[in-house]
Amino acid sequence: MIPFTKPFLPERNIYDEFVDGIWERNWITNHGPLVEKLEKEISAYLDIQYLSFVSSGTIGLQLLLKMLPEGGEIITTPFSYAATTSAISWQGYSPIFADILSQRLTIDPEEVRKKITPQTRAILATHIYGNACEVEALELIGKEFSIPVLYDGAHCFGSKLGGRSLLEYGDMSVLSTHATKLYHTVNGGFVISKNANQKHEIDKLMNFGHRGLNNFEGVGINGKSSEFHAAICLAILENSDEIVERRKTQSAYYFQNLKDSNFDLLDIKNAGETNGAYFPIICKSRQKSQDLIDGAKSVDIELRRYFNPSLNKLDYVNYSSCPNAEDIADRIICLPLYHDMTRAEQDNVLTEIKKSHE
């Protein structure tokens, strides 16, 4: 079986050393020493000053949106994971969909501009598969209309643009460290703030609104993560450079073998600086993509239509036409990628998909 993905696990003895400390301190949650250590080390690794470790990327999005005025509209992309849209709706905003660039799959700044109204509270864009949005154009629009530009950077650990972490762009952003991600904490995420005041507010919101013991200020939720999640993340951090470089090498191998194929490949804005977290191909039709998925499954290769459906078609939003996103969502497939995937396994995948798409 060649799975779509599987999580990287560190050497057991490295993780056990962190866990032994948890047992000795008997401190499991409420911003323990490993959580504090993790925030400092991830901050240094990514060269980002202000970040907060939260229980999931989705909770991170909800916390980020909670910083905005209540009610109104959030302009967002229809091509992302459902968490992007569900966080918007969960927080009581109306998601307004701007279509994507068909070659890059990220939100089209000109479509964003068309969607701005007096009710617009923010732009929430997604860096697709660790590949950069049109950040310069989006942030110019944000400044022009005095609208915050926020990024769902779920896939962006290790991705850069112009030598800077992609997570550093915008007014705030979110990273996911769910087990399916290139770098993970089993389940978790980070909210990236631009200044100490933002971070302080996020830290308050994710801890029930605490401003010290028995002192609460405003509404909050339990968005904290645990010492055990921090332990696995710290153990994996020792391998982070190797993980990213390995994934980049694997993605480059797919690219070299598919660049002259019948599949369409992405035009990547931050080519050479993306982390290679996912490798998407775009088939000529939905039927061909489904045939490819079914054929691969018959020989124990798992392909995934990621992302699908186009989020403007979810049953809890008001539908608006986004032809590029709807078309791509029907034809896209992501190929298997994981840390210990061998060259032979990649060759098996390549042989199967080329055979099925001749």
C-alpha positions as CSV (number, residue, x, y, z in Angstrom):
1,M,0.0,0.0,0.0
2,I,1.3,3.5,-0.9
3,P,-0.8,5.9,1.3
4,F,-1.5,9.5,0.4
5,T,0.5,10.6,3.4
6,K,1.6,9.4,6.8
7,P,3.0,11.4,9.8
8,F,6.7,11.7,10.6
9,L,7.6,10.3,14.0
10,P,10.8,11.2,15.8
11,E,13.2,8.7,17.5
12,R,11.3,7.3,20.5
13,N,14.0,8.0,23.0
14,I,14.0,11.7,22.1
15,Y,10.3,12.0,22.7
16,D,10.6,9.9,25.9
17,E,13.1,12.4,27.3
18,F,10.5,15.2,27.0
19,V,7.7,13.0,28.4
20,D,9.9,12.0,31.4
21,G,10.0,15.7,32.3
22,I,6.3,15.9,32.1
23,W,5.9,13.1,34.6
24,E,8.5,14.7,36.9
25,R,6.7,18.0,36.9
26,N,3.1,16.7,36.7
27,W,2.3,19.8,34.7
28,I,0.2,18.8,31.6
29,T,-1.6,21.9,30.4
30,N,-2.1,25.6,31.1
31,H,1.0,26.9,29.2
32,G,3.5,24.6,30.8
33,P,7.3,24.8,30.3
34,L,7.4,22.7,27.1
35,V,4.7,24.9,25.5
36,E,6.8,28.0,26.4
37,K,9.9,26.3,25.1
38,L,8.2,25.3,21.9
39,E,6.9,28.9,21.2
40,K,10.4,30.2,21.6
41,E,12.1,27.6,19.5
42,I,9.5,27.7,16.6
43,S,9.7,31.5,16.8
44,A,13.5,31.3,16.4
45,Y,13.4,28.6,13.7
46,L,10.9,30.5,11.5
47,D,12.4,33.9,12.4
48,I,9.0,35.2,13.5
49,Q,8.8,37.2,16.7
50,Y,5.2,36.7,17.9
51,L,3.3,33.4,17.8
52,S,1.0,31.4,20.0
53,F,0.7,27.6,20.1
54,V,-3.0,26.6,19.9
55,S,-5.0,23.3,19.9
56,S,-5.6,23.3,16.1
57,G,-5.3,25.4,13.0
58,T,-9.0,25.7,12.9
59,I,-9.1,27.1,16.4
60,G,-6.3,29.4,15.3
61,L,-8.5,30.8,12.5
62,Q,-11.4,31.3,14.9
63,L,-9.2,33.2,17.3
64,L,-7.7,35.3,14.5
65,L,-11.2,36.2,13.3
66,K,-12.3,37.0,16.8
67,M,-10.0,40.0,16.7
68,L,-12.2,41.6,14.1
69,P,-15.4,43.7,14.6
70,E,-18.4,41.4,14.9
71,G,-20.6,40.7,11.9
72,G,-20.1,41.5,8.3
73,E,-18.3,39.8,5.4
74,I,-15.0,38.1,5.0
75,I,-13.7,37.8,1.4
76,T,-12.1,34.4,1.0
77,T,-11.1,31.7,-1.4
78,P,-13.3,28.9,-2.6
79,F,-10.2,26.7,-3.1
80,S,-9.0,25.6,0.4
81,Y,-9.9,23.1,3.0
82,A,-13.4,23.4,4.5
83,A,-11.9,24.7,7.8
84,T,-11.2,28.1,6.2
85,T,-14.9,28.7,5.4
86,S,-16.3,26.9,8.5
87,A,-14.2,29.2,10.7
88,I,-15.7,32.3,9.0
89,S,-19.2,31.0,9.3
90,W,-18.7,29.7,12.9
91,Q,-17.6,33.2,14.0
92,G,-20.8,34.7,12.5
93,Y,-19.4,36.3,9.4
94,S,-20.6,35.8,5.8
95,P,-18.0,34.2,3.5
96,I,-17.8,36.1,0.2
97,F,-16.0,34.0,-2.4
98,A,-13.5,35.5,-4.9
99,D,-12.4,33.2,-7.6
100,I,-8.9,31.8,-8.0
101,L,-6.1,32.2,-10.6
102,S,-6.4,29.1,-12.7
103,Q,-2.6,28.5,-13.0
104,R,-1.6,29.2,-9.4
105,L,-4.9,28.2,-7.6
106,T,-4.6,31.1,-5.2
107,I,-7.2,33.8,-4.8
108,D,-7.3,36.4,-7.6
109,P,-6.6,39.9,-6.3
110,E,-8.8,41.5,-9.0
111,E,-11.7,39.3,-8.0
112,V,-11.1,40.3,-4.4
113,R,-11.3,44.0,-5.4
114,K,-14.7,43.4,-7.0
115,K,-16.1,41.9,-3.9
116,I,-15.3,44.7,-1.4
117,T,-18.3,46.4,0.2
118,P,-18.8,48.6,3.3
119,Q,-19.5,45.3,5.1
120,T,-16.1,43.8,4.3
121,R,-14.2,43.1,7.6
122,A,-11.2,41.3,6.2
123,I,-9.6,39.3,3.4
124,L,-8.7,35.7,4.3
125,A,-6.6,34.1,1.7
126,T,-5.0,30.6,1.6
127,H,-1.4,29.9,0.6
128,I,-2.2,26.7,-1.4
129,Y,-0.1,23.7,-0.6
130,G,2.6,26.0,0.9
131,N,2.7,28.0,-2.4
132,A,2.4,31.8,-2.0
133,C,-0.6,34.0,-2.7
134,E,-0.3,37.2,-4.6
135,V,0.7,38.8,-1.3
136,E,1.9,42.2,-2.8
137,A,-1.3,42.8,-4.7
138,L,-3.5,41.6,-1.8
139,E,-1.8,43.8,0.8
140,L,-2.0,46.8,-1.5
141,I,-5.7,46.3,-1.7
142,G,-5.9,45.9,2.1
143,K,-4.1,49.2,2.6
144,E,-6.2,51.0,0.0
145,F,-9.4,50.0,1.7
146,S,-8.1,49.8,5.3
147,I,-9.0,46.1,5.4
148,P,-6.9,43.5,7.3
149,V,-5.3,40.9,5.1
150,L,-5.2,37.5,6.9
151,Y,-3.6,34.3,5.7
152,D,-4.5,30.7,6.2
153,G,-1.0,29.3,6.0
154,A,-1.9,25.8,7.2
155,H,0.6,24.2,4.8
156,C,3.4,26.7,5.2
157,F,5.9,25.4,7.6
158,G,9.2,25.9,5.9
159,S,7.8,27.9,2.9
160,K,9.3,31.3,2.2
161,L,8.9,34.2,-0.2
162,G,11.8,36.6,-0.8
163,G,13.7,34.8,2.0
164,R,11.0,35.5,4.6
165,S,8.6,32.9,6.0
166,L,5.3,33.0,4.2
167,L,3.7,33.1,7.7
168,E,5.2,36.6,8.3
169,Y,3.1,38.2,5.6
170,G,-0.2,39.9,6.2
171,D,-1.7,41.3,9.3
172,M,-1.9,37.9,10.9
173,S,-1.7,34.3,9.8
174,V,-2.3,30.7,10.9
175,L,-0.2,27.6,10.6
176,S,-1.6,24.0,11.1
177,T,0.4,21.3,12.8
178,H,-2.1,18.5,12.4
179,A,-0.7,15.0,11.9
180,T,-1.2,15.1,8.2
181,K,1.1,18.1,7.8
182,L,4.7,18.1,6.9
183,Y,5.6,19.2,10.4
184,H,3.2,18.3,13.1
185,T,2.2,18.2,16.8
186,V,-0.3,15.3,16.3
187,N,-3.0,18.1,16.5
188,G,-2.3,21.8,16.9
189,G,-1.4,25.0,15.2
190,F,0.1,28.5,15.6
191,V,-1.4,31.9,15.4
192,I,1.2,34.4,14.0
193,S,0.8,38.0,15.3
194,K,2.5,41.2,14.1
195,N,3.1,42.7,17.5
196,A,3.0,42.0,21.2
197,N,-0.5,43.4,21.7
198,Q,-1.9,41.0,19.2
199,K,-0.2,38.1,20.7
200,H,-1.3,39.1,24.2
201,E,-4.9,39.3,23.0
202,I,-4.7,35.8,21.3
203,D,-3.2,34.3,24.4
204,K,-6.1,35.8,26.4
205,L,-8.8,34.6,24.0
206,M,-7.5,31.1,23.9
207,N,-7.4,30.8,27.7
208,F,-11.1,31.6,28.6
209,G,-10.3,35.4,28.7
210,H,-8.0,35.1,31.7
211,R,-6.1,38.2,32.7
212,G,-4.4,36.6,35.7
213,L,-5.9,34.2,38.3
214,N,-9.6,34.6,38.8
215,N,-9.6,37.7,36.6
216,F,-11.5,37.5,33.3
217,E,-11.7,40.0,30.5
218,G,-14.3,39.4,27.8
219,V,-15.3,36.1,26.3
220,G,-12.8,33.4,25.6
221,I,-12.5,29.7,24.7
222,N,-10.2,26.8,25.6
223,G,-7.8,26.9,22.6
224,K,-4.7,25.9,24.6
225,S,-2.6,22.8,23.7
226,S,-0.9,20.4,26.0
227,E,2.6,19.5,27.1
228,F,2.4,16.2,25.3
229,H,1.7,17.9,22.0
230,A,4.5,20.3,22.7
231,A,6.8,17.4,23.4
232,I,6.2,15.7,20.1
233,C,6.7,19.0,18.3
234,L,10.0,19.7,20.1
235,A,11.2,16.1,19.3
236,I,10.3,16.5,15.6
237,L,11.9,20.0,15.5
238,E,15.3,18.4,15.6
239,N,14.5,16.8,12.2
240,S,12.7,19.8,10.7
241,D,15.5,20.8,8.2
242,E,15.8,17.2,7.0
243,I,12.0,16.9,6.7
244,V,11.6,20.0,4.5
245,E,14.6,19.2,2.3
246,R,13.4,15.6,1.8
247,R,9.9,16.8,0.8
248,K,11.4,19.3,-1.6
249,T,13.5,16.6,-3.2
250,Q,10.6,14.3,-3.6
251,S,8.4,17.0,-5.1
252,A,11.2,17.9,-7.5
253,Y,11.4,14.3,-8.7
254,Y,7.7,14.3,-9.4
255,F,8.0,17.6,-11.3
256,Q,10.9,16.4,-13.5
257,N,9.0,13.3,-14.5
258,L,5.7,15.1,-15.1
259,K,6.7,18.4,-16.6
260,D,6.2,17.1,-20.2
261,S,3.2,14.9,-19.4
262,N,-0.5,15.2,-20.2
263,F,-1.1,16.7,-16.8
264,D,-1.2,20.4,-16.0
265,L,1.1,21.5,-13.2
266,L,1.0,24.6,-11.0
267,D,2.7,27.9,-11.7
268,I,4.3,28.5,-8.3
269,K,4.9,32.1,-7.3
270,N,7.6,31.2,-4.7
271,A,9.2,28.5,-6.8
272,G,12.4,27.3,-5.1
273,E,11.2,28.5,-1.7
274,T,8.1,26.4,-1.2
275,N,8.3,23.4,1.1
276,G,7.0,20.8,-1.3
277,A,4.3,19.8,1.2
278,Y,1.9,18.5,-1.5
279,F,2.3,17.7,-5.2
280,P,-0.9,18.4,-7.2
281,I,-1.6,17.5,-10.8
282,I,-4.6,18.7,-12.8
283,C,-6.2,16.2,-15.1
284,K,-7.9,17.0,-18.4
285,S,-11.4,16.2,-17.1
286,R,-13.2,15.1,-14.0
287,Q,-13.9,11.7,-15.5
288,K,-10.2,11.2,-16.2
289,S,-9.3,12.2,-12.7
290,Q,-11.8,9.8,-11.3
291,D,-10.6,7.0,-13.5
292,L,-7.1,7.8,-12.3
293,I,-8.1,7.6,-8.6
294,D,-10.0,4.4,-9.2
295,G,-7.2,2.8,-11.2
296,A,-4.6,3.7,-8.6
297,K,-6.8,2.3,-5.8
298,S,-7.0,-1.0,-7.6
299,V,-3.2,-1.4,-7.2
300,D,-3.0,0.0,-3.7
301,I,-2.0,3.6,-4.4
302,E,-4.0,6.3,-2.6
303,L,-4.6,9.5,-4.6
304,R,-6.7,12.3,-3.1
305,R,-8.8,15.0,-4.7
306,Y,-7.5,17.8,-2.5
307,F,-9.3,20.2,-2.3
308,N,-12.9,19.2,-3.2
309,P,-15.6,20.4,-3.3
310,S,-15.1,24.1,-4.2
311,L,-16.1,25.8,-0.9
312,N,-18.7,28.1,-2.6
313,K,-20.8,25.0,-3.1
314,L,-21.0,24.0,0.6
315,D,-24.6,23.7,1.9
316,Y,-24.3,26.3,4.6
317,V,-23.1,29.2,2.4
318,N,-24.8,31.4,-0.2
319,Y,-23.7,30.0,-3.6
320,S,-21.9,32.4,-6.0
321,S,-20.3,31.3,-9.2
322,C,-16.5,30.7,-9.1
323,P,-15.9,28.9,-12.4
324,N,-12.1,28.5,-12.0
325,A,-12.3,27.0,-8.5
326,E,-15.2,24.7,-9.4
327,D,-13.4,23.5,-12.5
328,I,-10.1,22.9,-10.7
329,A,-11.7,21.2,-7.7
330,D,-13.2,18.6,-10.1
331,R,-9.9,17.8,-11.9
332,I,-7.2,18.1,-9.3
333,I,-5.4,15.2,-7.6
334,C,-2.6,15.3,-5.1
335,L,0.0,12.5,-5.3
336,P,1.3,10.5,-2.3
337,L,4.1,12.2,-0.3
338,Y,5.6,11.2,3.0
339,H,9.0,11.4,4.6
340,D,10.2,7.8,4.1
341,M,8.6,7.4,0.7
342,T,11.2,5.7,-1.5
343,R,12.2,6.5,-5.1
344,A,10.9,3.1,-6.1
345,E,7.5,4.0,-4.6
346,Q,7.5,7.3,-6.4
347,D,8.3,5.5,-9.6
348,N,5.3,3.1,-9.0
349,V,3.0,6.1,-8.7
350,L,4.4,7.8,-11.8
351,T,4.1,4.6,-13.8
352,E,0.5,4.1,-12.8
353,I,-0.7,7.7,-13.4
354,K,1.1,8.0,-16.7
355,K,-0.4,4.7,-17.9
356,S,-3.9,5.7,-16.8
357,H,-3.7,9.2,-18.4
358,E,-2.3,8.4,-21.8
